[in-house]
Amino acid sequence: MASKGVRISVPAAWPRNATKCGTPMRDTYIVDVDVIAGCAVLPRPRVDYAEIRRANLDLDPVAQLATEAGEAFGHPVLRGGDVLPDGRTRQVVVVPDQQVVLVAVSSNPALAEAITDSLRVD
């Protein structure tokens, strides 16, 4: 999967943008999807997903989770993560010079880590 100047690897069975109102409805990868005002899915399904999006890094609370400095293909990156209330692992990588946030959420921590570790910056 590629978008916004970055590439990642996700499971082959995952479709692109299997979302409703910007919320993943099944295991999926998400690119180029904006939040839809006045549209919400509740309760949110407990699915695995990866998302690449542009963000204002100073205002994005998910991007703020990434505090560990690193490098990817000559670009500085920040990495971090947490565990969501439902027990899924969330891994985050920020590519500041691209203003891009990569988020991988999975009930399998190794899968979330593998997705973020697969990051390639074009």
MMTF fields as JSON, N, C-alpha, C and O atoms, coordinates in Angstrom:
{
  "mmtfVersion": "1.0.0",
  "mmtfProducer": "UNKNOWN",
  "numBonds": 487,
  "numAtoms": 488,
  "numGroups": 122,
  "numChains": 1,
  "numModels": 1,
  "chainsPerModel": [1],
  "groupsPerChain": [122],
  "chainIdList": ["A"],
  "bondAtomList": [4, 2, 8, 6, 12, 10, 16, 14, 20, 18, 24, 22, 28, 26, 32, 30, 36, 34, 40, 38, 44, 42, 48, 46, 52, 50, 56, 54, 60, 58, 64, 62, 68, 66, 72, 70, 76, 74, 80, 78, 84, 82, 88, 86, 92, 90, 96, 94, 100, 98, 104, 102, 108, 106, 112, 110, 116, 114, 120, 118, 124, 122, 128, 126, 132, 130, 136, 134, 140, 138, 144, 142, 148, 146, 152, 150, 156, 154, 160, 158, 164, 162, 168, 166, 172, 170, 176, 174, 180, 178, 184, 182, 188, 186, 192, 190, 196, 194, 200, 198, 204, 202, 208, 206, 212, 210, 216, 214, 220, 218, 224, 222, 228, 226, 232, 230, 236, 234, 240, 238, 244, 242, 248, 246, 252, 250, 256, 254, 260, 258, 264, 262, 268, 266, 272, 270, 276, 274, 280, 278, 284, 282, 288, 286, 292, 290, 296, 294, 300, 298, 304, 302, 308, 306, 312, 310, 316, 314, 320, 318, 324, 322, 328, 326, 332, 330, 336, 334, 340, 338, 344, 342, 348, 346, 352, 350, 356, 354, 360, 358, 364, 362, 368, 366, 372, 370, 376, 374, 380, 378, 384, 382, 388, 386, 392, 390, 396, 394, 400, 398, 404, 402, 408, 406, 412, 410, 416, 414, 420, 418, 424, 422, 428, 426, 432, 430, 436, 434, 440, 438, 444, 442, 448, 446, 452, 450, 456, 454, 460, 458, 464, 462, 468, 466, 472, 470, 476, 474, 480, 478, 484, 482],
  "bondOrderList": [1, 1, 1, 1, 1, 1, 1, 1, 1, 1, 1, 1, 1, 1, 1, 1, 1, 1, 1, 1, 1, 1, 1, 1, 1, 1, 1, 1, 1, 1, 1, 1, 1, 1, 1, 1, 1, 1, 1, 1, 1, 1, 1, 1, 1, 1, 1, 1, 1, 1, 1, 1, 1, 1, 1, 1, 1, 1, 1, 1, 1, 1, 1, 1, 1, 1, 1, 1, 1, 1, 1, 1, 1, 1, 1, 1, 1, 1, 1, 1, 1, 1, 1, 1, 1, 1, 1, 1, 1, 1, 1, 1, 1, 1, 1, 1, 1, 1, 1, 1, 1, 1, 1, 1, 1, 1, 1, 1, 1, 1, 1, 1, 1, 1, 1, 1, 1, 1, 1, 1, 1],
  "groupList": [{"groupName": "MET", "atomNameList": ["N", "CA", "C", "O"], "elementList": ["N", "C", "C", "O"], "formalChargeList": [0, 0, 0, 0], "bondAtomList": [1, 0, 2, 1, 3, 2], "bondOrderList": [1, 1, 2], "singleLetterCode": "M", "chemCompType": "L-PEPTIDE LINKING"}, {"groupName": "ALA", "atomNameList": ["N", "CA", "C", "O"], "elementList": ["N", "C", "C", "O"], "formalChargeList": [0, 0, 0, 0], "bondAtomList": [1, 0, 2, 1, 3, 2], "bondOrderList": [1, 1, 2], "singleLetterCode": "A", "chemCompType": "L-PEPTIDE LINKING"}, {"groupName": "SER", "atomNameList": ["N", "CA", "C", "O"], "elementList": ["N", "C", "C", "O"], "formalChargeList": [0, 0, 0, 0], "bondAtomList": [1, 0, 2, 1, 3, 2], "bondOrderList": [1, 1, 2], "singleLetterCode": "S", "chemCompType": "L-PEPTIDE LINKING"}, {"groupName": "LYS", "atomNameList": ["N", "CA", "C", "O"], "elementList": ["N", "C", "C", "O"], "formalChargeList": [0, 0, 0, 0], "bondAtomList": [1, 0, 2, 1, 3, 2], "bondOrderList": [1, 1, 2], "singleLetterCode": "K", "chemCompType": "L-PEPTIDE LINKING"}, {"groupName": "GLY", "atomNameList": ["N", "CA", "C", "O"], "elementList": ["N", "C", "C", "O"], "formalChargeList": [0, 0, 0, 0], "bondAtomList": [1, 0, 2, 1, 3, 2], "bondOrderList": [1, 1, 2], "singleLetterCode": "G", "chemCompType": "PEPTIDE LINKING"}, {"groupName": "VAL", "atomNameList": ["N", "CA", "C", "O"], "elementList": ["N", "C", "C", "O"], "formalChargeList": [0, 0, 0, 0], "bondAtomList": [1, 0, 2, 1, 3, 2], "bondOrderList": [1, 1, 2], "singleLetterCode": "V", "chemCompType": "L-PEPTIDE LINKING"}, {"groupName": "ARG", "atomNameList": ["N", "CA", "C", "O"], "elementList": ["N", "C", "C", "O"], "formalChargeList": [0, 0, 0, 0], "bondAtomList": [1, 0, 2, 1, 3, 2], "bondOrderList": [1, 1, 2], "singleLetterCode": "R", "chemCompType": "L-PEPTIDE LINKING"}, {"groupName": "ILE", "atomNameList": ["N", "CA", "C", "O"], "elementList": ["N", "C", "C", "O"], "formalChargeList": [0, 0, 0, 0], "bondAtomList": [1, 0, 2, 1, 3, 2], "bondOrderList": [1, 1, 2], "singleLetterCode": "I", "chemCompType": "L-PEPTIDE LINKING"}, {"groupName": "PRO", "atomNameList": ["N", "CA", "C", "O"], "elementList": ["N", "C", "C", "O"], "formalChargeList": [0, 0, 0, 0], "bondAtomList": [1, 0, 2, 1, 3, 2], "bondOrderList": [1, 1, 2], "singleLetterCode": "P", "chemCompType": "L-PEPTIDE LINKING"}, {"groupName": "TRP", "atomNameList": ["N", "CA", "C", "O"], "elementList": ["N", "C", "C", "O"], "formalChargeList": [0, 0, 0, 0], "bondAtomList": [1, 0, 2, 1, 3, 2], "bondOrderList": [1, 1, 2], "singleLetterCode": "W", "chemCompType": "L-PEPTIDE LINKING"}, {"groupName": "ASN", "atomNameList": ["N", "CA", "C", "O"], "elementList": ["N", "C", "C", "O"], "formalChargeList": [0, 0, 0, 0], "bondAtomList": [1, 0, 2, 1, 3, 2], "bondOrderList": [1, 1, 2], "singleLetterCode": "N", "chemCompType": "L-PEPTIDE LINKING"}, {"groupName": "THR", "atomNameList": ["N", "CA", "C", "O"], "elementList": ["N", "C", "C", "O"], "formalChargeList": [0, 0, 0, 0], "bondAtomList": [1, 0, 2, 1, 3, 2], "bondOrderList": [1, 1, 2], "singleLetterCode": "T", "chemCompType": "L-PEPTIDE LINKING"}, {"groupName": "CYS", "atomNameList": ["N", "CA", "C", "O"], "elementList": ["N", "C", "C", "O"], "formalChargeList": [0, 0, 0, 0], "bondAtomList": [1, 0, 2, 1, 3, 2], "bondOrderList": [1, 1, 2], "singleLetterCode": "C", "chemCompType": "L-PEPTIDE LINKING"}, {"groupName": "ASP", "atomNameList": ["N", "CA", "C", "O"], "elementList": ["N", "C", "C", "O"], "formalChargeList": [0, 0, 0, 0], "bondAtomList": [1, 0, 2, 1, 3, 2], "bondOrderList": [1, 1, 2], "singleLetterCode": "D", "chemCompType": "L-PEPTIDE LINKING"}, {"groupName": "TYR", "atomNameList": ["N", "CA", "C", "O"], "elementList": ["N", "C", "C", "O"], "formalChargeList": [0, 0, 0, 0], "bondAtomList": [1, 0, 2, 1, 3, 2], "bondOrderList": [1, 1, 2], "singleLetterCode": "Y", "chemCompType": "L-PEPTIDE LINKING"}, {"groupName": "LEU", "atomNameList": ["N", "CA", "C", "O"], "elementList": ["N", "C", "C", "O"], "formalChargeList": [0, 0, 0, 0], "bondAtomList": [1, 0, 2, 1, 3, 2], "bondOrderList": [1, 1, 2], "singleLetterCode": "L", "chemCompType": "L-PEPTIDE LINKING"}, {"groupName": "GLU", "atomNameList": ["N", "CA", "C", "O"], "elementList": ["N", "C", "C", "O"], "formalChargeList": [0, 0, 0, 0], "bondAtomList": [1, 0, 2, 1, 3, 2], "bondOrderList": [1, 1, 2], "singleLetterCode": "E", "chemCompType": "L-PEPTIDE LINKING"}, {"groupName": "GLN", "atomNameList": ["N", "CA", "C", "O"], "elementList": ["N", "C", "C", "O"], "formalChargeList": [0, 0, 0, 0], "bondAtomList": [1, 0, 2, 1, 3, 2], "bondOrderList": [1, 1, 2], "singleLetterCode": "Q", "chemCompType": "L-PEPTIDE LINKING"}, {"groupName": "PHE", "atomNameList": ["N", "CA", "C", "O"], "elementList": ["N", "C", "C", "O"], "formalChargeList": [0, 0, 0, 0], "bondAtomList": [1, 0, 2, 1, 3, 2], "bondOrderList": [1, 1, 2], "singleLetterCode": "F", "chemCompType": "L-PEPTIDE LINKING"}, {"groupName": "HIS", "atomNameList": ["N", "CA", "C", "O"], "elementList": ["N", "C", "C", "O"], "formalChargeList": [0, 0, 0, 0], "bondAtomList": [1, 0, 2, 1, 3, 2], "bondOrderList": [1, 1, 2], "singleLetterCode": "H", "chemCompType": "L-PEPTIDE LINKING"}],
  "groupTypeList": [0, 1, 2, 3, 4, 5, 6, 7, 2, 5, 8, 1, 1, 9, 8, 6, 10, 1, 11, 3, 12, 4, 11, 8, 0, 6, 13, 11, 14, 7, 5, 13, 5, 13, 5, 7, 1, 4, 12, 1, 5, 15, 8, 6, 8, 6, 5, 13, 14, 1, 16, 7, 6, 6, 1, 10, 15, 13, 15, 13, 8, 5, 1, 17, 15, 1, 11, 16, 1, 4, 16, 1, 18, 4, 19, 8, 5, 15, 6, 4, 4, 13, 5, 15, 8, 13, 4, 6, 11, 6, 17, 5, 5, 5, 5, 8, 13, 17, 17, 5, 5, 15, 5, 1, 5, 2, 2, 10, 8, 1, 15, 1, 16, 1, 7, 11, 13, 2, 15, 6, 5, 13],
  "groupIdList": [1, 2, 3, 4, 5, 6, 7, 8, 9, 10, 11, 12, 13, 14, 15, 16, 17, 18, 19, 20, 21, 22, 23, 24, 25, 26, 27, 28, 29, 30, 31, 32, 33, 34, 35, 36, 37, 38, 39, 40, 41, 42, 43, 44, 45, 46, 47, 48, 49, 50, 51, 52, 53, 54, 55, 56, 57, 58, 59, 60, 61, 62, 63, 64, 65, 66, 67, 68, 69, 70, 71, 72, 73, 74, 75, 76, 77, 78, 79, 80, 81, 82, 83, 84, 85, 86, 87, 88, 89, 90, 91, 92, 93, 94, 95, 96, 97, 98, 99, 100, 101, 102, 103, 104, 105, 106, 107, 108, 109, 110, 111, 112, 113, 114, 115, 116, 117, 118, 119, 120, 121, 122],
  "secStructList": [7, 3, 3, 6, 6, 3, 3, 7, 7, 7, 7, 6, 6, 7, 7, 5, 7, 7, 3, 3, 6, 6, 3, 3, 7, 1, 1, 3, 3, 3, 3, 1, 7, 7, 7, 7, 6, 6, 7, 7, 7, 1, 1, 7, 7, 7, 7, 7, 3, 3, 3, 3, 3, 3, 7, 7, 6, 6, 6, 7, 6, 6, 4, 4, 4, 3, 3, 3, 3, 3, 3, 3, 6, 6, 3, 3, 3, 3, 3, 3, 3, 3, 3, 7, 6, 6, 1, 7, 3, 3, 3, 3, 3, 3, 3, 4, 4, 4, 6, 3, 3, 3, 3, 3, 3, 3, 1, 1, 2, 2, 2, 2, 2, 2, 2, 2, 2, 6, 7, 3, 3, 7],
  "xCoordList": [0.853, 0.0, 0.895, 1.876, 0.569, 1.354, 0.427, -0.626, 0.842, 0.108, 0.957, 1.735, 0.814, 1.459, 2.981, 3.609, 3.582, 5.028, 5.599, 6.816, 4.732, 5.203, 4.527, 3.45, 5.195, 4.666, 4.726, 5.632, 3.741, 3.758, 3.24, 2.627, 3.496, 2.964, 1.872, 2.039, 0.75, -0.374, -0.776, -0.381, -1.552, -2.006, -2.719, -3.518, -2.431, -2.974, -4.499, -5.098, -5.13, -6.595, -7.295, -8.51, -6.549, -7.183, -7.581, -6.741, -8.856, -9.273, -8.915, -8.613, -8.957, -8.715, -9.998, -11.069, -9.872, -10.939, -12.273, -13.315, -12.258, -13.499, -14.007, -13.944, -14.52, -14.939, -16.385, -16.948, -16.945, -18.247, -18.079, -17.74, -18.309, -18.133, -16.7, -16.471, -15.733, -14.342, -13.91, -12.753, -14.825, -14.536, -14.315, -15.143, -13.205, -12.994, -14.077, -14.372, -14.663, -15.744, -15.268, -15.959, -14.115, -13.488, -11.997, -11.566, -11.2, -9.761, -9.525, -10.044, -8.737, -8.6, -7.366, -6.768, -6.989, -6.025, -6.738, -7.569, -6.387, -7.112, -6.142, -5.104, -6.493, -5.722, -6.691, -7.74, -6.31, -7.058, -8.522, -9.389, -8.814, -10.178, -10.231, -9.429, -11.169, -11.357, -12.474, -13.367, -12.419, -13.5, -14.732, -14.639, -15.873, -17.111, -17.909, -18.344, -18.096, -18.798, -20.224, -20.901, -20.674, -22.048, -22.306, -23.461, -21.254, -21.404, -20.571, -19.379, -21.185, -20.448, -20.988, -22.173, -20.107, -20.489, -20.25, -19.122, -21.316, -21.206, -21.993, -23.1, -21.501, -20.135, -19.159, -19.521, -17.932, -16.896, -16.535, -16.292, -16.495, -16.116, -14.677, -13.816, -14.433, -13.085, -12.379, -12.38, -11.783, -11.112, -9.673, -9.315, -8.847, -7.468, -7.432, -8.185, -6.55, -6.421, -5.083, -4.415, -4.716, -3.56, -4.041, -4.848, -3.539, -3.955, -2.743, -1.865, -2.709, -1.721, -2.495, -3.43, -2.087, -2.795, -1.87, -0.907, -2.2, -1.524, -2.163, -3.344, -1.353, -1.879, -1.118, 0.043, -1.786, -1.108, -0.518, -1.231, 0.766, 1.404, 1.31, 1.334, 1.204, 1.088, -0.291, -0.443, -1.293, -2.667, -3.215, -4.296, -2.505, -2.998, -2.635, -1.456, -3.642, -3.333, -2.687, -1.9, -2.997, -2.377, -0.902, -0.052, -0.603, 0.791, 1.619, 2.817, 0.997, 1.714, 2.206, 3.07, 1.663, 2.124, 3.53, 4.23, 3.943, 5.242, 6.306, 6.357, 7.155, 8.173, 9.585, 10.554, 9.719, 11.025, 11.616, 11.05, 12.756, 13.376, 13.979, 14.529, 13.859, 14.443, 14.652, 14.611, 14.878, 15.106, 14.504, 14.489, 14.011, 13.497, 13.905, 13.408, 14.796, 15.235, 15.715, 15.372, 16.517, 17.097, 16.187, 16.569, 14.991, 14.049, 13.937, 13.827, 13.965, 13.741, 12.292, 11.378, 12.094, 10.757, 10.666, 11.677, 9.443, 9.149, 8.246, 7.326, 8.502, 7.712, 7.143, 7.698, 6.029, 5.418, 4.202, 3.931, 3.481, 2.271, 1.669, 2.176, 0.569, -0.123, -1.042, -1.05, -1.801, -2.803, -4.156, -4.37, -5.059, -6.393, -7.214, -6.884, -8.27, -9.095, -9.643, -9.891, -9.834, -10.366, -9.264, -9.54, -8.006, -6.909, -6.084, -5.036, -6.524, -5.738, -4.504, -4.525, -3.438, -2.203, -2.288, -2.734, -1.855, -1.782, -0.321, 0.269, 0.251, 1.601, 1.498, 0.681, 2.325, 2.276, 3.684, 4.651, 3.782, 5.022, 4.683, 3.749, 5.45, 5.275, 6.496, 7.634, 6.249, 7.309, 7.168, 6.436, 7.87, 7.649, 7.864, 7.089, 8.905, 9.157, 8.125, 8.073, 7.308, 6.214, 4.855, 3.84, 4.847, 3.598, 2.643, 1.442, 3.179, 2.414, 2.425, 3.435, 1.265, 1.117, 0.699, -0.235, 1.398, 1.038, 0.546, 1.227, -0.64, -1.22, -1.532, -2.155, -1.1, -1.432, -2.076, -1.49, -3.299, -4.053, -4.37, -4.891, -4.053, -4.312, -4.452, -3.852, -5.263, -5.349, -4.093, -3.853, -3.292, -2.026, -0.893, -0.608, -0.243, 0.811, 1.911, 2.458, 2.245, 3.295, 2.895, 3.748, 1.6, 1.138, 1.228, 1.694, 0.798, 0.891, 2.347, 2.644, 3.245, 4.66, 5.216, 5.998, 4.826, 5.306, 4.871, 5.632, 3.637, 3.156, 3.98, 4.428, 4.179, 4.963, 6.421, 7.058, 6.961, 8.342, 8.518, 9.634, 7.425, 7.517, 7.549, 7.641, 7.475, 7.449, 8.612, 9.767, 8.294, 9.272, 8.897, 7.735, 9.866, 9.61, 10.199, 11.39, 9.362, 9.802, 10.59, 11.039],
  "yCoordList": [-1.17, 0.0, 1.228, 1.28, 2.211, 3.44, 4.648, 4.624, 5.692, 6.953, 8.015, 7.712, 9.228, 10.374, 10.255, 10.834, 9.514, 9.388, 8.324, 8.243, 7.494, 6.384, 5.094, 5.105, 3.97, 2.651, 1.762, 1.88, 0.869, -0.143, -1.452, -1.479, -2.521, -3.829, -4.204, -4.073, -4.672, -5.132, -6.522, -6.924, -7.258, -8.567, -8.461, -7.549, -9.383, -9.362, -9.385, -8.857, -9.975, -10.092, -8.79, -8.673, -7.823, -6.579, -5.731, -5.439, -5.327, -4.425, -2.977, -2.64, -2.148, -0.718, -0.027, -0.253, 0.82, 1.727, 1.028, 1.504, -0.088, -0.74, 0.02, -0.465, 1.238, 2.131, 2.586, 2.504, 3.057, 3.733, 4.963, 4.847, 6.12, 7.388, 7.537, 8.149, 6.98, 7.073, 6.068, 6.074, 5.203, 4.185, 2.842, 2.421, 2.151, 0.831, -0.15, -0.271, -0.844, -1.777, -3.231, -4.11, -3.483, -4.802, -4.578, -3.445, -5.622, -5.47, -4.8, -5.251, -3.716, -2.906, -2.029, -1.878, -1.454, -0.365, 0.87, 0.8, 2.005, 3.247, 4.282, 4.567, 4.833, 5.92, 6.928, 6.576, 8.186, 9.271, 9.323, 9.606, 9.053, 9.132, 10.264, 10.307, 11.178, 12.279, 11.942, 11.154, 12.542, 12.406, 13.085, 14.155, 12.46, 12.992, 13.628, 12.937, 14.945, 15.668, 15.151, 14.893, 15.001, 14.58, 13.112, 12.695, 12.324, 10.917, 10.122, 10.382, 9.167, 8.36, 6.944, 6.711, 6.01, 4.616, 4.247, 4.295, 3.882, 3.475, 2.196, 2.092, 1.246, 1.215, 0.943, 0.385, 1.345, 1.138, -0.345, -0.944, -0.938, -2.349, -2.573, -1.711, -3.736, -4.097, -4.844, -6.074, -4.088, -4.651, -4.167, -3.2, -4.849, -4.437, -3.515, -3.704, -2.516, -1.639, -0.916, -0.823, -0.413, 0.463, 1.686, 1.583, 2.842, 4.091, 4.966, 5.106, 5.545, 6.567, 7.846, 7.866, 8.925, 10.186, 11.366, 11.293, 12.455, 13.72, 14.291, 14.076, 15.024, 15.58, 16.836, 17.015, 17.698, 18.791, 18.154, 17.904, 17.901, 17.115, 17.761, 17.06, 19.077, 19.764, 19.584, 19.705, 19.299, 19.206, 17.783, 17.559, 16.839, 15.466, 14.692, 14.444, 14.306, 13.602, 12.231, 11.787, 11.56, 10.27, 10.467, 9.69, 11.491, 11.775, 12.066, 11.786, 12.619, 12.951, 11.711, 11.818, 10.529, 9.283, 8.912, 8.167, 9.421, 9.08, 10.026, 11.195, 9.523, 10.36, 9.788, 10.473, 8.558, 7.907, 8.182, 7.774, 8.875, 9.264, 8.059, 7.152, 8.08, 7.037, 7.562, 8.769, 6.64, 7.014, 5.95, 4.766, 6.384, 5.464, 5.997, 7.032, 5.3, 5.651, 7.098, 7.823, 7.498, 8.831, 9.916, 11.086, 9.555, 10.537, 10.33, 9.195, 11.417, 11.254, 10.826, 11.29, 9.947, 9.525, 9.521, 9.502, 9.54, 9.376, 8.165, 7.982, 7.337, 6.122, 6.121, 6.72, 5.437, 5.286, 4.403, 3.809, 4.322, 3.518, 3.396, 3.937, 2.667, 2.425, 1.22, 0.571, 0.935, -0.12, 0.554, 1.297, 0.301, 0.892, 0.254, -0.843, 0.921, 0.358, -1.037, -1.809, -1.369, -2.696, -3.754, -4.899, -3.377, -4.326, -4.398, -5.045, -3.751, -3.754, -2.867, -1.871, -3.248, -2.472, -1.432, -1.725, -0.211, 0.849, 1.287, 1.758, 1.124, 1.583, 2.796, 2.814, 3.8, 5.049, 5.403, 5.317, 5.801, 6.347, 7.674, 7.762, 8.691, 10.016, 10.306, 10.111, 10.773, 11.213, 12.735, 13.239, 13.475, 14.921, 15.685, 16.591, 15.343, 16.125, 15.865, 16.606, 14.837, 14.56, 14.955, 14.953, 15.295, 15.589, 14.401, 14.577, 13.196, 11.962, 11.183, 11.11, 10.604, 9.733, 8.352, 8.22, 7.338, 5.947, 5.374, 5.466, 4.785, 4.156, 2.711, 2.435, 1.787, 0.372, -0.089, 0.04, -0.634, -1.107, -2.573, -2.962, -3.391, -4.818, -5.471, -5.041, -6.523, -7.343, -8.193, -8.77, -8.274, -8.997, -7.963, -7.366, -7.742, -6.727, -6.932, -5.958, -8.19, -8.457, -7.967, -7.506, -8.061, -7.576, -6.055, -5.514, -5.356, -3.896, -3.459, -2.517, -4.134, -3.801, -4.115, -3.332, -5.243, -5.61, -4.576, -4.237, -4.079, -3.07, -1.787, -1.241, -1.309, -0.063, -0.273, 0.642, -1.453, -1.754, -1.842, -1.703, -2.071, -2.18, -0.817, -0.756, 0.27, 1.619, 1.88, 1.62, 2.398, 2.837, 4.265, 4.544, 5.154, 6.538, 6.761, 6.537, 7.205, 7.428, 8.719, 9.068],
  "zCoordList": [0.0, 0.0, 0.0, 0.741, -0.819, -0.898, -0.941, -1.577, -0.254, -0.277, 0.399, 1.304, -0.026, 0.61, 0.664, 1.549, -0.269, -0.315, 0.593, 0.763, 1.187, 2.014, 1.576, 0.981, 1.888, 1.544, 2.779, 3.604, 2.891, 3.936, 3.356, 2.289, 4.071, 3.708, 4.688, 5.901, 4.155, 4.981, 4.49, 3.396, 5.279, 4.807, 3.458, 3.246, 2.558, 1.196, 1.166, 0.229, 2.151, 2.166, 2.557, 2.399, 3.06, 3.485, 2.287, 1.435, 2.203, 1.132, 1.471, 2.616, 0.454, 0.633, 1.08, 0.517, 2.104, 2.555, 2.827, 2.377, 3.552, 3.982, 5.203, 6.332, 4.94, 6.012, 5.811, 4.72, 6.89, 6.859, 7.736, 8.913, 7.178, 7.897, 8.402, 9.445, 7.669, 8.057, 9.11, 9.531, 9.544, 10.556, 9.881, 9.073, 10.196, 9.59, 10.033, 11.223, 9.064, 9.356, 9.347, 9.861, 8.777, 8.775, 8.645, 8.434, 8.765, 8.596, 7.245, 6.223, 7.242, 6.035, 6.115, 7.18, 4.986, 4.997, 4.473, 3.568, 5.073, 4.813, 4.253, 4.851, 3.107, 2.512, 1.921, 1.381, 2.04, 1.395, 1.818, 0.991, 3.094, 3.614, 4.623, 5.557, 4.44, 5.377, 6.353, 6.041, 7.535, 8.497, 7.915, 7.314, 8.098, 7.551, 8.691, 9.613, 8.621, 9.675, 9.814, 8.818, 11.052, 11.312, 11.019, 10.93, 10.869, 10.54, 11.54, 11.701, 12.203, 13.173, 13.19, 12.953, 13.472, 13.621, 15.08, 15.57, 15.758, 17.162, 17.368, 16.842, 18.081, 18.588, 17.453, 16.416, 17.67, 16.655, 16.614, 17.661, 15.443, 15.34, 15.805, 15.635, 16.39, 16.859, 15.728, 15.687, 14.82, 13.647, 13.611, 14.282, 12.819, 12.594, 11.38, 10.425, 11.424, 10.261, 10.279, 11.309, 9.122, 8.968, 8.209, 7.285, 8.607, 7.967, 7.708, 8.559, 6.529, 6.183, 5.912, 5.111, 6.602, 6.388, 6.629, 7.392, 5.948, 6.227, 7.488, 7.763, 8.243, 9.484, 9.864, 9.495, 10.602, 11.278, 12.537, 13.51, 12.508, 13.562, 14.934, 15.946, 14.988, 16.281, 16.902, 18.118, 16.084, 16.579, 16.621, 17.165, 16.069, 15.969, 17.237, 17.489, 18.046, 19.297, 19.075, 19.911, 17.981, 17.702, 17.355, 17.788, 16.584, 16.228, 17.481, 17.508, 18.503, 19.735, 20.48, 21.35, 20.149, 20.77, 20.31, 20.996, 19.163, 18.576, 19.115, 18.73, 20.003, 20.641, 20.509, 20.837, 20.039, 19.927, 18.544, 17.529, 18.51, 17.235, 16.527, 17.151, 15.201, 14.37, 12.969, 12.733, 12.033, 10.64, 9.735, 10.072, 8.585, 7.561, 6.196, 5.753, 5.543, 4.196, 4.098, 3.164, 5.085, 5.082, 5.609, 5.621, 6.046, 6.603, 8.108, 8.572, 8.87, 10.303, 10.548, 9.867, 11.514, 11.904, 13.419, 14.122, 13.902, 15.321, 15.454, 14.657, 16.456, 16.667, 18.075, 18.996, 18.211, 19.532, 19.429, 18.385, 20.508, 20.495, 21.869, 22.851, 21.912, 23.162, 22.997, 21.952, 24.021, 23.974, 24.139, 25.097, 23.217, 23.258, 24.389, 24.841, 24.846, 25.93, 25.635, 26.561, 24.352, 24.012, 23.908, 23.551, 24.221, 24.243, 22.974, 22.964, 21.902, 20.666, 20.826, 21.549, 20.141, 20.117, 19.008, 17.899, 19.322, 18.311, 18.208, 19.181, 17.014, 16.723, 15.797, 14.877, 16.046, 15.291, 14.813, 15.571, 13.548, 13.007, 12.335, 11.537, 12.668, 12.075, 11.209, 11.638, 9.984, 9.083, 8.995, 8.143, 9.88, 9.965, 8.67, 8.362, 7.894, 6.683, 5.595, 4.614, 5.741, 4.81, 5.41, 4.713, 6.719, 7.44, 7.356, 7.156, 7.509, 7.361, 8.67, 9.369, 8.978, 10.14, 9.64, 8.849, 10.108, 9.859, 11.177, 12.199, 11.147, 12.333, 11.988, 10.963, 12.841, 12.68, 13.982, 15.056, 13.872, 15.033, 14.823, 13.778, 15.829, 15.697, 17.063, 18.048, 17.09, 18.3, 18.445, 19.506, 17.387, 17.393, 17.4, 16.362, 18.553, 18.615, 17.579, 17.061, 17.267, 16.279, 14.892, 14.134, 14.546, 13.25, 13.189, 12.187, 14.227, 14.248, 14.101, 13.366, 14.791, 14.694, 13.31, 12.77, 12.731, 11.386, 10.347, 9.441, 10.488, 9.542, 9.656, 8.648, 10.887, 11.033, 10.66, 10.138, 10.916, 10.527, 9.02, 8.52, 8.284, 6.818, 6.131, 4.905, 6.884, 6.32, 5.391, 5.727, 4.218, 3.225, 2.824, 2.527, 2.818, 2.436, 1.054, 0.837, 0.112, -1.274, -1.395, -2.487]
}
